[in-house]
Amino acid sequence: MSKGTIVITGASSGLGEEMARQFADLGYDLALCARRVDRLEALQSEITSAHPQTKVSVAALDVTDDDAVFAVFGEFASQFPSIDRVIINAGLGKGAPLGTGRYDANRETAMVNFVAALAQSEAALEIFRRQGHGHLVMISSMSALRGMRKSMTTYAATKAGVAALAEGVRSEGIKGVDVTVIFPGYIRSEMNDKVEQKTKMMVDTETGVKSIVAAIEKRVAKAYVPAWPWVPIGVAMKTLPLSVVRKLS
């Protein structure tokens, strides 16, 4: 018997793809969306082969298309008895120092990471309010805790924004709705797989996602993951001077 249905955006690669695998292992049905349908269909086949009893629905979605977000979420809601959890994971890591002529890259990151997350939150919460229950999960970043420099400036700002958005929803205290914000540290994913690994704090995707899934399953308000070393780093980041924090970006 299914434990429930989880919607995961940005599920065609990286953290989203691995979360789909691990939640399927735990007995959840899945509604997966991303732009690359071919990769979603390959993942769907992989999961249903491993778990024949699991229902996996997939849909093409560009999260910056507001109308499409509401349409796809609505279609998923019609395909399952209920939508029990929505994980807003779709994200973009483009960026450049402000004032260097790459407003296009910074704007694209802001639109995908924050404005699109707002649309996804709206669509998810419409479903949850109608059902009377649900679990909203926002994938933020450790970079959200302080301002970051150069190419990370816009990215970090958007991730701070979505964390604040989720906290605002939590503070509303919507009956039956839980809200979790995940702050991943250095986890290998498609977003960073072309970056030379310069830190011993980087963990592989499977290991990193195990910590994400465990935190989500506990329905905690927020989690720095993996807990070691990111819990103590998170505490330190809030108080250390910028001259020290900037070395993390």
C-alpha positions in Angstrom: 0.0 0.0 0.0 1.3 3.4 -0.9 2.5 5.8 1.8 1.1 8.7 -0.2 1.9 10.8 -3.3 4.9 13.1 -3.6 5.2 15.8 -6.3 8.9 16.6 -7.1 9.8 19.4 -9.5 13.1 19.4 -11.3 13.1 15.6 -11.0 15.0 14.8 -14.2 18.5 15.1 -12.7 20.5 15.8 -9.6 18.9 15.9 -6.2 15.3 15.7 -7.6 16.1 12.5 -9.5 17.7 10.8 -6.6 14.9 11.9 -4.2 12.5 10.2 -6.5 14.4 7.0 -6.3 14.7 7.1 -2.5 11.1 8.0 -1.9 10.0 5.2 -4.2 12.2 2.9 -2.0 10.2 4.1 1.0 6.9 3.2 -0.7 5.6 6.5 -2.1 3.8 7.1 -5.4 5.4 9.9 -7.4 4.4 12.7 -9.6 7.6 14.0 -11.4 8.0 17.0 -13.6 10.8 18.8 -15.4 11.6 20.1 -18.8 13.5 17.0 -20.0 10.7 14.5 -20.5 13.0 11.8 -22.0 14.9 11.7 -18.7 11.7 11.6 -16.7 10.4 8.7 -18.7 13.7 6.8 -18.2 13.5 7.4 -14.5 9.8 6.3 -14.5 10.8 3.1 -16.2 13.7 2.5 -13.7 11.5 3.0 -10.7 8.5 1.0 -11.9 10.8 -1.9 -12.8 12.3 -1.9 -9.3 8.9 -1.3 -7.7 6.0 -2.6 -9.9 3.4 -1.6 -7.3 4.5 2.1 -7.4 2.6 4.6 -9.5 4.8 7.1 -11.2 3.3 9.9 -13.3 5.5 12.3 -15.3 4.9 15.6 -17.0 6.9 18.2 -18.9 7.1 21.4 -17.0 9.0 24.7 -17.4 8.5 26.2 -13.9 8.8 29.7 -15.3 5.6 29.2 -17.2 3.0 30.1 -14.5 0.0 28.7 -16.4 1.8 25.4 -16.9 2.7 25.1 -13.2 -1.0 25.3 -12.2 -2.1 23.1 -15.0 0.5 20.3 -14.3 -0.1 20.4 -10.5 -3.9 20.2 -11.2 -3.4 17.3 -13.5 -1.4 15.4 -10.9 -4.1 16.1 -8.3 -6.6 14.5 -10.6 -4.5 11.4 -11.1 -4.0 10.4 -7.4 -6.3 10.2 -4.4 -4.4 13.0 -2.8 -1.2 15.0 -3.1 0.5 14.5 0.2 3.8 16.3 -0.3 5.2 18.8 -2.8 9.0 19.2 -3.0 9.9 22.5 -4.7 13.3 21.5 -6.0 13.7 23.0 -9.5 16.6 25.4 -9.5 19.2 27.1 -11.5 22.8 27.9 -10.6 23.7 30.5 -13.3 25.1 33.9 -12.1 27.7 36.6 -12.5 29.0 39.4 -10.3 26.5 42.3 -10.4 27.4 45.1 -12.8 29.5 42.9 -15.1 27.0 42.8 -18.0 25.3 39.5 -17.2 22.0 40.7 -16.0 20.5 38.0 -18.2 22.0 35.2 -16.3 21.2 36.7 -12.9 17.6 37.4 -14.0 17.1 33.9 -15.2 18.3 32.5 -11.9 16.0 34.8 -10.0 13.0 33.8 -12.1 13.6 30.1 -11.8 14.7 30.0 -8.2 12.3 32.5 -6.6 9.4 33.6 -8.9 8.8 30.1 -10.2 9.0 28.8 -6.6 6.3 31.3 -5.7 4.1 29.9 -8.5 4.8 26.3 -7.3 4.0 27.2 -3.7 0.7 28.8 -4.8 -0.3 25.8 -6.8 0.7 23.4 -4.1 -1.1 25.3 -1.3 -4.3 25.5 -3.4 -4.3 21.7 -3.4 -3.4 21.4 0.3 -6.1 23.9 1.4 -8.7 22.1 -0.6 -7.6 18.7 0.8 -7.1 19.9 4.3 -3.6 18.5 4.5 -0.2 18.4 2.9 3.5 18.9 3.3 5.3 21.7 1.5 9.1 21.2 1.2 11.3 24.0 -0.1 14.9 23.2 -1.2 17.0 26.2 -0.3 20.8 26.2 0.2 23.3 26.9 2.9 24.3 29.9 0.9 20.9 31.4 1.9 22.2 32.1 5.4 24.4 35.1 4.4 25.1 37.2 1.4 27.5 35.5 -1.0 29.9 37.2 -3.4 30.5 37.3 -7.2 28.6 34.6 -9.2 26.9 33.4 -6.0 25.2 36.7 -5.1 21.9 36.3 -6.9 21.7 32.6 -6.3 22.2 33.0 -2.6 19.6 35.8 -2.5 17.0 33.7 -4.3 17.6 30.8 -1.9 17.2 33.2 1.1 14.0 34.4 -0.5 12.4 30.9 -0.8 13.4 30.1 2.8 11.6 33.3 3.9 8.6 32.4 1.7 8.3 29.0 3.3 8.7 30.4 6.8 5.9 32.8 6.1 3.6 30.0 5.1 4.6 28.1 8.2 3.9 31.1 10.4 0.3 31.3 9.0 -0.3 27.9 10.6 -2.6 26.5 7.9 -4.5 23.6 9.5 -3.1 20.3 8.3 -0.2 21.8 6.4 3.4 21.2 7.4 6.3 23.2 6.0 9.9 22.1 5.8 12.9 24.1 4.4 16.0 22.1 3.5 19.4 23.8 3.4 21.8 21.5 1.5 25.5 22.0 1.9 28.0 20.7 -0.7 26.2 17.8 -2.4 27.4 16.6 -5.8 24.7 17.2 -8.5 24.4 18.0 -12.2 24.4 21.7 -11.2 27.9 21.4 -9.9 29.4 18.3 -11.5 31.5 20.4 -13.9 33.1 22.2 -11.0 36.4 20.9 -9.8 35.9 19.4 -6.4 38.0 21.5 -4.1 36.5 20.7 -0.7 36.5 17.6 1.5 33.0 18.7 2.5 31.4 17.6 -0.8 29.5 14.4 -0.6 28.1 12.2 -3.4 24.5 12.6 -4.5 23.1 9.4 -3.0 24.7 10.2 0.4 23.5 13.8 0.4 20.0 12.9 -0.7 19.7 10.3 2.1 20.1 13.1 4.6 17.6 15.3 2.8 15.0 12.5 2.6 15.5 11.6 6.3 14.9 15.3 7.3 11.8 15.5 5.1 10.4 12.3 6.5 10.7 13.8 10.0 8.7 16.8 8.8 11.1 19.2 10.6 10.7 22.9 10.2 14.3 23.3 8.8 17.4 21.2 8.3 21.0 21.8 7.4 22.1 18.7 5.5 24.2 16.6 5.8 24.1 17.4 9.5 27.9 17.1 9.7 29.5 19.5 9.1 26.6 21.8 8.1 24.8 22.2 11.4 27.8 23.8 13.2 28.8 25.7 10.0 25.2 27.0 9.8 25.4 28.3 13.4 28.8 29.9 12.7 27.7 31.5 9.4 25.1 33.5 11.2 27.6 35.2 13.4 31.0 35.2 11.6 32.2 38.4 9.9 31.7 38.6 6.1 35.5 38.4 5.7 35.3 34.8 6.9 31.9 33.8 5.3 33.1 35.0 1.9 35.6 32.1 1.8 32.7 29.7 1.4 31.7 31.2 -1.9 
